[in-house]
Amino acid sequence: MEGSGFRFRAYERLKQSEGIRNVFKQGRAYRCPGAKLFVMKSGLPYNRIGFTLARKFGSAPARNRAKRLGREAYRLLRPRLARGFDLVLLVYPPPEPSEGPKSPGQGGLRARMDQLTALCARAGLLLNGS
């Protein structure tokens, strides 16, 4: 487990619907525009995370991209997080595009990193010096 670098291992994924439901019910929720993070102590020496999307998120490619961005943002942020928690990241669909060109970075990895960092900071999961 230690020294796994930036790899996102299978045991770190919270995939069972019962486990995700448990975090929704018993965990504490933290919000920011476009996402909500549910956090619950697990007592394990590592974190587990699940990714869910709000209903009517969009097409299958949009849903897959949103989950992929969430996994990548978590993978990059993981070394800076306290351990021993079950997390569920709930992502909401982006607002409908307005009449202008799409703003740069909207819905990209940088935006997801900013969301997840802000949520983890609110939850007190960021380690000192992060």
Secondary structure, DSSP 8 states (H G I E B T S, - for coil): -TT-TT---GGGB---HHHHHHHHHHSEEEEETTEEEEEEE--SSS-EEEEEE-TT---HHHHHHHHHHHHHHHHHHGGGB-SSEEEEEEE-------SS---TTTTSHHHHHHHHHHHHHHHT-B-TT-
